[in-house]
Amino acid sequence: MAAANAPIAMREALTLTSLGIAPQFVTFTHVTMESEKYICVRETSPQNSVVIVDMAMPAQPLRRPITADSALMNPNTRILALKEMCMLMVVYLYNFAHMNRLRLLTQFLEHLVSEGSQDVHVHNALGKIIIDSNNNPEHFLTTNPFYDSRVVGKYCEKRDPTLAVVAYRRGQCDDELINVTNKNSLFKLQARYVVERMDGDLWDKVLQPENEYRRQLIDQVVSTALPESKSPEQVSAAVKAFMTADLPHELIELLEKIVLQNSAFSGNFNLQNLLILTAIKADPSRVMDYVNRLDNFDGPAVGEVAVEAQLFEEAFAIFKKFNLNVQAVNVLLDNIRSIERAEEFAFRVEEDAVWSQVAKAQLREGLVSEAIESFIRADDATHFLDVIRAAEEANVYDDLVKYLLMVRQKAREPKVDGELIFAYAKIDRLSDIEEFILMPNVANLQNVGDRLYDEELYEAAKIIYAFISNWAKLAVTLVKLKQFQGAVDAARKANSAKTWKEVCFACVDAEEFRLAQICGLNIIVQVDDLEEVSEYYQNRGCFNELISLMESGLGLERAHMGIFTELGVLYARYRPEKLMEHIKLFSTRLNIPKLIRACDEQQHWKELTYLYIQYDEFDNAATTIMNHSPDAWDHMQFKDVAVKVANVELYYKAVHFYLQEHPDLINDLLNVLALRLDHTRVVDIMRKAGQLHLVKPYMVAVQSNNVSAVNESLNELYVEEEDYERLRESVDMHDNFDQIGLAQKLEKHELLEMRRIAAYIYKKAGRWKQSIALSKKDNMYKDCMETCSQSGDRELSEDLLVYFIEQGKKECFASCLFICYDLIRADVALELAWMNNMVDFAFPYLLQFIREYTSKVDELVKDRIESQNEVRAKEKEEKDLVAQQNMYAQLLPLALPAPPGMGGPPPPMGMPGMPPMGGMGMPPMGPGPMPAYGMPPMGSY
């Protein structure tokens, strides 16, 4: 051991000695105390504490949260203590074999207590000594506040369990107390503790199903603990615990014990409520008994819970007990569903609210008459809407009248007054209706009248409409009553198109056509209603009557286009013989498109064509005529239409049409359309049809347009007809054709004139040689000469002279010289004449030639002389002008410039542009008379 050097006072040392601790066994601060029995070490971390290691159990060190200055021990007696300043803590006491030592320890502990020690270990030790000595331990356990209840209680468990219970109760050691009471069957003590404790967690623990002692505890709580308790809080906590643990039957036992056995809580409001509610949930058979025995509970709330739990008789008893008669009768009606019992109950209590509930239930069940009687007993007018609806469904209008008369005394509602009128009507009390509407009322008579009308109560509706002057509705009502004359009078007062229509249609259905026409004349003046009237008549087959109506409407002041048009449509459908006359008379007042559709539908093609023309639909008119020619065609009309057609294709369709159906008039049509037609296309059409000759007059008329197709077609016809004069005229006047083709065709023709025309065509085409050759072939020498003359070809002309010489045609030779005078050279002509002994035949040509040339020379000489004279006159005029200017030259200042035109050189002599004269002048040859036989004129020498 370490040396003992602690500053221990004498008094303390004596005290330690009394404990058997010698001073040498005292250790000091920061010194570890060791012995064979113990090791005592001071710790500063994690907190100041002393660690004591019992060498017999080194794995279980003991820590004390104390900053000890000294460690004290008696190894022999196994007493260990710790000292902190002036406080001594006995840490551990071991077995004491002798009572004298126990007494010494008791004295020591009492001494510590008397000095004010609050060390729990001291008090624990003292308590254990008191318990062992049985020195009034209950007093110590209940009054000492410093001992550890858990330690001391544990110490008492094997000695006296009741003392352990006392110790545990003092320290609220719930688990320890429950364990010791369970182990020793101290359930009464446990029950009292749990009740007094009022801890929800503790109640949950002891009442959990896993607790095998739960039943014993509950018995003691019910029989002893709670009946003994005077604390409402304890009772409330216990009841709450039982409810939380879902122990309804046990809760009932508990509450019966508290409430029914004259305890302090017998009259508790909440407990009585809880008892009944718990019984409703867990044991419904007890509920009625509780209801009869208990008085202080919440009747309305408990009754509602009973209803929800379907304990209807109990609920009825509850409501009845608390004079809640309305709720009670509702249970009978809504839950028990006994209207008879409810009615008996209502007779018993005679309350208006009860009767009202009975009445509503009777109404729901369809007992309408009984319900109305009940409502009257209840003097209840609030449900008149439901009553009215049910009475109407059940057709009990006599009872409804009684009820509504009662309701009128309490409320002024339009619905009530209206339903009363309706009820009177249903039971045929018309006089009451007349009397009622004359009295002050708030009924909406218009709505009532409409309803009566809808329900086919026409007599009653008639009274209402007449009273409120609703003539429109009165009219239709009178129609329903077959009073047509009155209906017409009412409609006249209403002056409404709708009313007029309704009355008119009704009269039509009744075959009252005179009255229907009166109405109809007031309808058809409205454009929007006209078609409806027409369809109504037609759907019923009244065609003649409808036509009569429309014809009468033509003379009305307000007659409009629709009437004229509709009559035209009717004529188209039912009186076609009058249609054309109608159209012609009123064409300006018709809706032509509509009538066009009607005529198209009814296939009145002639009338349709006329309408198209009136509507300026000339294309459609022409198409209709061509498509339906047997009925619609008229030549003059078609010509008038054709010239106004906009679609060009219709022209050619018309050509085909006339070609097929009226070929004799086709030229007339073509001449009318000539300015609009493509003549080439027309010729193609006729050529394909093989009818060119048919339109020859037309082609002749349009040939002036010089169209190739027309020219060629006419030429072809002329050739075919061998009309060479017309052909020659055509070729002469119209050159737009295939000239060469025609010439080639004609040059082989058997007629001479045709071949001459071929030569003529060649000549016009500039094919001179071919023309001359063809003319030579046919001995048409004059044609040959004219062709040469026109060709302007000197070679052709001279070749023709040679040809005539070769053929011995001397006269032709002379004529050719004359005709081709301008082309034939004089030397050639003289040479040919001299060589072929034809000078005599060439002499006229020579004379003409000489005269022409001498005349030309004379003209040239004359022109030359005139030109020279003009030059001389001009020179003389210029000289005179210069001389005149010089006369005034001396009078002018020296510095003045000369006037314009003076001082310049004189113009050159002679006329500009004149060719110089040359050659030998020839006297002019005057013209003489033309020689006979076509010879050229001869000049005189």
ABEGO torsion letter per residue (X at the ends): XBBBABBBBAAAAAAAAAAGBBAAABBBBGBBBBBAABBBBBBAOABBBBBBBBAABAABBBBBBBBBABBBBBAAAGBBBBBBEABBBBABBBBBABAAAAAAAAAAAAAAAAAGBABAAAAAAAAAAAAAAGBGAAAAAAABAABBAAAAAAAAAAABAAAAAAAAAAAGBAAAAAAAAAAAGBAAAAAAAAAAAGBAAAAAAAABAABAAAAAAAAAAAAAAAAABABAAAAAAAAAAAAAAGBAAAAAAAAAAAAAAGBAAAABAAAAAAAAAAAAAABAAAAAAAAAABABBBAAAAAAAAAAAGBAAAAAAAAAAAGBAAAAAAAAAAAAGBAAAAAAAAAAAGBAAAAAAAAAAAAAAGBAAAAAAAAAAAGBAAAAAAAAAAAAAAGBAAAAAAAAAAAAAABBBAAAAAAAAAAAAAAGBAAAAAAAAABBBABBAAAAAAAAAAAGBAAAAAAAAAAAGBAAAAAAAAAAAGBAAAAAAAAAAAGBAAAAAAAAAAAAAAGBAAAAAAAAAAAAABAAAAAAAAAAAAAAGBAAAAAAAAAAAAABAABBAAAAAAAAAAAAAABAAAAAAAAAAAAAABBAAAAAAAAAAAGBAAAAAAAAAAAGBAAAAAAAAAABAAAABBAAAAAAAAAABABAAAAAAAAAAAAAABAAAAAAAAAAAAAABBAAAAAAAAAAAGAAAAAAAAAAAAAAAGBAAAAAAAAAAAAAAGBAAAAAAAAAABABBBAAAAAAAAAABABAAAAAAAAAAAAAAGBAAAAAAAAAAAGBAAAAAAAAAAAGBAAAAAAAAAAAAAAGBAAAAAAAAAAAAAABBAAAAAAAAAAAGAAAAAAAAAAAAAAAAAAAAAAAAAAAAAAAAAAAAAAAAAAAAAAAAAAAAAABBAABBBBBGBGBBBBBBEBBGBBBBBEBBBBBBBBBBBBBGGBBBBBBX
